Amino acid sequence: MALDRKARSAIPRSPSTVTNQQAVKRETQEHKTLAFEAAREALRVLPLFESEHPHDDRPRKAIEAVKAWAKGTRELSMKEVRRLSHAAAREATSDAARFAARAAGHAVATWHVPRHASGAHIYAQKAIAASQKSRSRKVAKPALLAGGNPQIAKADGDAPVQAYIQAMPGWKRDLGRRLDALIVRTVPGVRKAVKWNSPLYGVEGQGWFLGIHCFTTYVKVTFFRGTSLRPAPPGESKQKEVRHLDIHEDDPLDETQFADWVRQASQLPGERL
């Protein structure tokens, strides 16, 4: 005969089946200590996430939320920041970043169930292991296609864009870093990807507004809505709305004008590629 809930709860449990964390009652000082420890562990590996997603603060907000709760100064919704941290994990571009975001999600979940503290420690260790594995893996140098354009696998995020820039030959590498920094500074939270061996920059929900491509003697910057910019970039295109900026080795770069074009372009409907 099945036992009802009250009868089952009266059955004594062996101490060996109850972990220290499971035995901790909610809202006690011991519970808050577990939360602090989980937050500290998640914070230790947070750079593995933020180095790849510098503009995504969801895991950091989760850690800050559980620390604030443990101090008695909670302001954010714990369930919401936990959900957002796990959402950040699903969108992460590497195992190390994904596990680091999971650690933050479990840290904040400690507020609800103390045993989630162990999840923060487990995922922190997974993040460290994944990072070490990634560093130890030998990465082949990207091939250079016609015109010296790096061949980079199609992928979203900052990492493939940085891989492309690192593979740009000669003087073009420094130019690539300079252009990337100007774009990031002008459009905080800019979306990045590499498609068809070209870095793309866009705004979430609006499409892509700019692309970069290496040629033998110059770097081509493509503004997909270039004819709408004022003044329009000088390079014409067979495509109706596209304008180009071709930059040769000794060409001066007007950073103020370039940043203004980027700002204008980011506010226009982008290209769906």
Secondary structure as a PSIPRED ss2 file (coil, helix, strand):
# PSIPRED VFORMAT (PSIPRED V4.0)

   1 M C   1.000  0.000  0.000
   2 A C   1.000  0.000  0.000
   3 L C   1.000  0.000  0.000
   4 D C   1.000  0.000  0.000
   5 R H   0.000  1.000  0.000
   6 K H   0.000  1.000  0.000
   7 A H   0.000  1.000  0.000
   8 R H   0.000  1.000  0.000
   9 S H   0.000  1.000  0.000
  10 A H   0.000  1.000  0.000
  11 I C   1.000  0.000  0.000
  12 P C   1.000  0.000  0.000
  13 R C   1.000  0.000  0.000
  14 S C   1.000  0.000  0.000
  15 P H   0.000  1.000  0.000
  16 S H   0.000  1.000  0.000
  17 T H   0.000  1.000  0.000
  18 V C   1.000  0.000  0.000
  19 T C   1.000  0.000  0.000
  20 N H   0.000  1.000  0.000
  21 Q H   0.000  1.000  0.000
  22 Q H   0.000  1.000  0.000
  23 A H   0.000  1.000  0.000
  24 V C   1.000  0.000  0.000
  25 K C   1.000  0.000  0.000
  26 R C   1.000  0.000  0.000
  27 E C   1.000  0.000  0.000
  28 T C   1.000  0.000  0.000
  29 Q H   0.000  1.000  0.000
  30 E H   0.000  1.000  0.000
  31 H H   0.000  1.000  0.000
  32 K H   0.000  1.000  0.000
  33 T H   0.000  1.000  0.000
  34 L H   0.000  1.000  0.000
  35 A H   0.000  1.000  0.000
  36 F H   0.000  1.000  0.000
  37 E H   0.000  1.000  0.000
  38 A H   0.000  1.000  0.000
  39 A H   0.000  1.000  0.000
  40 R H   0.000  1.000  0.000
  41 E H   0.000  1.000  0.000
  42 A H   0.000  1.000  0.000
  43 L H   0.000  1.000  0.000
  44 R H   0.000  1.000  0.000
  45 V H   0.000  1.000  0.000
  46 L H   0.000  1.000  0.000
  47 P H   0.000  1.000  0.000
  48 L H   0.000  1.000  0.000
  49 F H   0.000  1.000  0.000
  50 E H   0.000  1.000  0.000
  51 S C   1.000  0.000  0.000
  52 E C   1.000  0.000  0.000
  53 H C   1.000  0.000  0.000
  54 P C   1.000  0.000  0.000
  55 H C   1.000  0.000  0.000
  56 D C   1.000  0.000  0.000
  57 D C   1.000  0.000  0.000
  58 R H   0.000  1.000  0.000
  59 P H   0.000  1.000  0.000
  60 R H   0.000  1.000  0.000
  61 K H   0.000  1.000  0.000
  62 A H   0.000  1.000  0.000
  63 I H   0.000  1.000  0.000
  64 E H   0.000  1.000  0.000
  65 A H   0.000  1.000  0.000
  66 V H   0.000  1.000  0.000
  67 K H   0.000  1.000  0.000
  68 A H   0.000  1.000  0.000
  69 W H   0.000  1.000  0.000
  70 A H   0.000  1.000  0.000
  71 K H   0.000  1.000  0.000
  72 G C   1.000  0.000  0.000
  73 T C   1.000  0.000  0.000
  74 R C   1.000  0.000  0.000
  75 E C   1.000  0.000  0.000
  76 L C   1.000  0.000  0.000
  77 S C   1.000  0.000  0.000
  78 M H   0.000  1.000  0.000
  79 K H   0.000  1.000  0.000
  80 E H   0.000  1.000  0.000
  81 V H   0.000  1.000  0.000
  82 R H   0.000  1.000  0.000
  83 R H   0.000  1.000  0.000
  84 L H   0.000  1.000  0.000
  85 S H   0.000  1.000  0.000
  86 H H   0.000  1.000  0.000
  87 A H   0.000  1.000  0.000
  88 A H   0.000  1.000  0.000
  89 A H   0.000  1.000  0.000
  90 R H   0.000  1.000  0.000
  91 E H   0.000  1.000  0.000
  92 A C   1.000  0.000  0.000
  93 T C   1.000  0.000  0.000
  94 S C   1.000  0.000  0.000
  95 D H   0.000  1.000  0.000
  96 A H   0.000  1.000  0.000
  97 A H   0.000  1.000  0.000
  98 R H   0.000  1.000  0.000
  99 F H   0.000  1.000  0.000
 100 A H   0.000  1.000  0.000
 101 A H   0.000  1.000  0.000
 102 R H   0.000  1.000  0.000
 103 A H   0.000  1.000  0.000
 104 A H   0.000  1.000  0.000
 105 G H   0.000  1.000  0.000
 106 H H   0.000  1.000  0.000
 107 A H   0.000  1.000  0.000
 108 V H   0.000  1.000  0.000
 109 A H   0.000  1.000  0.000
 110 T C   1.000  0.000  0.000
 111 W C   1.000  0.000  0.000
 112 H C   1.000  0.000  0.000
 113 V C   1.000  0.000  0.000
 114 P C   1.000  0.000  0.000
 115 R C   1.000  0.000  0.000
 116 H H   0.000  1.000  0.000
 117 A H   0.000  1.000  0.000
 118 S H   0.000  1.000  0.000
 119 G H   0.000  1.000  0.000
 120 A H   0.000  1.000  0.000
 121 H H   0.000  1.000  0.000
 122 I H   0.000  1.000  0.000
 123 Y H   0.000  1.000  0.000
 124 A H   0.000  1.000  0.000
 125 Q H   0.000  1.000  0.000
 126 K H   0.000  1.000  0.000
 127 A H   0.000  1.000  0.000
 128 I H   0.000  1.000  0.000
 129 A H   0.000  1.000  0.000
 130 A H   0.000  1.000  0.000
 131 S H   0.000  1.000  0.000
 132 Q H   0.000  1.000  0.000
 133 K H   0.000  1.000  0.000
 134 S H   0.000  1.000  0.000
 135 R H   0.000  1.000  0.000
 136 S H   0.000  1.000  0.000
 137 R C   1.000  0.000  0.000
 138 K C   1.000  0.000  0.000
 139 V C   1.000  0.000  0.000
 140 A C   1.000  0.000  0.000
 141 K C   1.000  0.000  0.000
 142 P C   1.000  0.000  0.000
 143 A C   1.000  0.000  0.000
 144 L E   0.000  0.000  1.000
 145 L C   1.000  0.000  0.000
 146 A H   0.000  1.000  0.000
 147 G H   0.000  1.000  0.000
 148 G H   0.000  1.000  0.000
 149 N C   1.000  0.000  0.000
 150 P E   0.000  0.000  1.000
 151 Q C   1.000  0.000  0.000
 152 I C   1.000  0.000  0.000
 153 A C   1.000  0.000  0.000
 154 K C   1.000  0.000  0.000
 155 A E   0.000  0.000  1.000
 156 D E   0.000  0.000  1.000
 157 G C   1.000  0.000  0.000
 158 D H   0.000  1.000  0.000
 159 A H   0.000  1.000  0.000
 160 P H   0.000  1.000  0.000
 161 V H   0.000  1.000  0.000
 162 Q H   0.000  1.000  0.000
 163 A H   0.000  1.000  0.000
 164 Y H   0.000  1.000  0.000
 165 I H   0.000  1.000  0.000
 166 Q H   0.000  1.000  0.000
 167 A H   0.000  1.000  0.000
 168 M C   1.000  0.000  0.000
 169 P C   1.000  0.000  0.000
 170 G C   1.000  0.000  0.000
 171 W H   0.000  1.000  0.000
 172 K H   0.000  1.000  0.000
 173 R H   0.000  1.000  0.000
 174 D H   0.000  1.000  0.000
 175 L H   0.000  1.000  0.000
 176 G H   0.000  1.000  0.000
 177 R H   0.000  1.000  0.000
 178 R H   0.000  1.000  0.000
 179 L H   0.000  1.000  0.000
 180 D H   0.000  1.000  0.000
 181 A H   0.000  1.000  0.000
 182 L H   0.000  1.000  0.000
 183 I H   0.000  1.000  0.000
 184 V H   0.000  1.000  0.000
 185 R H   0.000  1.000  0.000
 186 T H   0.000  1.000  0.000
 187 V C   1.000  0.000  0.000
 188 P C   1.000  0.000  0.000
 189 G C   1.000  0.000  0.000
 190 V C   1.000  0.000  0.000
 191 R E   0.000  0.000  1.000
 192 K E   0.000  0.000  1.000
 193 A E   0.000  0.000  1.000
 194 V E   0.000  0.000  1.000
 195 K E   0.000  0.000  1.000
 196 W C   1.000  0.000  0.000
 197 N C   1.000  0.000  0.000
 198 S E   0.000  0.000  1.000
 199 P E   0.000  0.000  1.000
 200 L E   0.000  0.000  1.000
 201 Y E   0.000  0.000  1.000
 202 G E   0.000  0.000  1.000
 203 V E   0.000  0.000  1.000
 204 E C   1.000  0.000  0.000
 205 G C   1.000  0.000  0.000
 206 Q C   1.000  0.000  0.000
 207 G E   0.000  0.000  1.000
 208 W E   0.000  0.000  1.000
 209 F E   0.000  0.000  1.000
 210 L E   0.000  0.000  1.000
 211 G E   0.000  0.000  1.000
 212 I E   0.000  0.000  1.000
 213 H E   0.000  0.000  1.000
 214 C E   0.000  0.000  1.000
 215 F C   1.000  0.000  0.000
 216 T C   1.000  0.000  0.000
 217 T C   1.000  0.000  0.000
 218 Y E   0.000  0.000  1.000
 219 V E   0.000  0.000  1.000
 220 K E   0.000  0.000  1.000
 221 V E   0.000  0.000  1.000
 222 T E   0.000  0.000  1.000
 223 F E   0.000  0.000  1.000
 224 F C   1.000  0.000  0.000
 225 R C   1.000  0.000  0.000
 226 G H   0.000  1.000  0.000
 227 T H   0.000  1.000  0.000
 228 S H   0.000  1.000  0.000
 229 L C   1.000  0.000  0.000
 230 R C   1.000  0.000  0.000
 231 P C   1.000  0.000  0.000
 232 A C   1.000  0.000  0.000
 233 P C   1.000  0.000  0.000
 234 P C   1.000  0.000  0.000
 235 G E   0.000  0.000  1.000
 236 E C   1.000  0.000  0.000
 237 S C   1.000  0.000  0.000
 238 K C   1.000  0.000  0.000
 239 Q C   1.000  0.000  0.000
 240 K C   1.000  0.000  0.000
 241 E C   1.000  0.000  0.000
 242 V C   1.000  0.000  0.000
 243 R E   0.000  0.000  1.000
 244 H E   0.000  0.000  1.000
 245 L E   0.000  0.000  1.000
 246 D E   0.000  0.000  1.000
 247 I E   0.000  0.000  1.000
 248 H E   0.000  0.000  1.000
 249 E C   1.000  0.000  0.000
 250 D C   1.000  0.000  0.000
 251 D C   1.000  0.000  0.000
 252 P C   1.000  0.000  0.000
 253 L C   1.000  0.000  0.000
 254 D C   1.000  0.000  0.000
 255 E H   0.000  1.000  0.000
 256 T H   0.000  1.000  0.000
 257 Q H   0.000  1.000  0.000
 258 F H   0.000  1.000  0.000
 259 A H   0.000  1.000  0.000
 260 D H   0.000  1.000  0.000
 261 W H   0.000  1.000  0.000
 262 V H   0.000  1.000  0.000
 263 R H   0.000  1.000  0.000
 264 Q H   0.000  1.000  0.000
 265 A H   0.000  1.000  0.000
 266 S H   0.000  1.000  0.000
 267 Q C   1.000  0.000  0.000
 268 L C   1.000  0.000  0.000
 269 P C   1.000  0.000  0.000
 270 G C   1.000  0.000  0.000
 271 E E   0.000  0.000  1.000
 272 R C   1.000  0.000  0.000
 273 L C   1.000  0.000  0.000
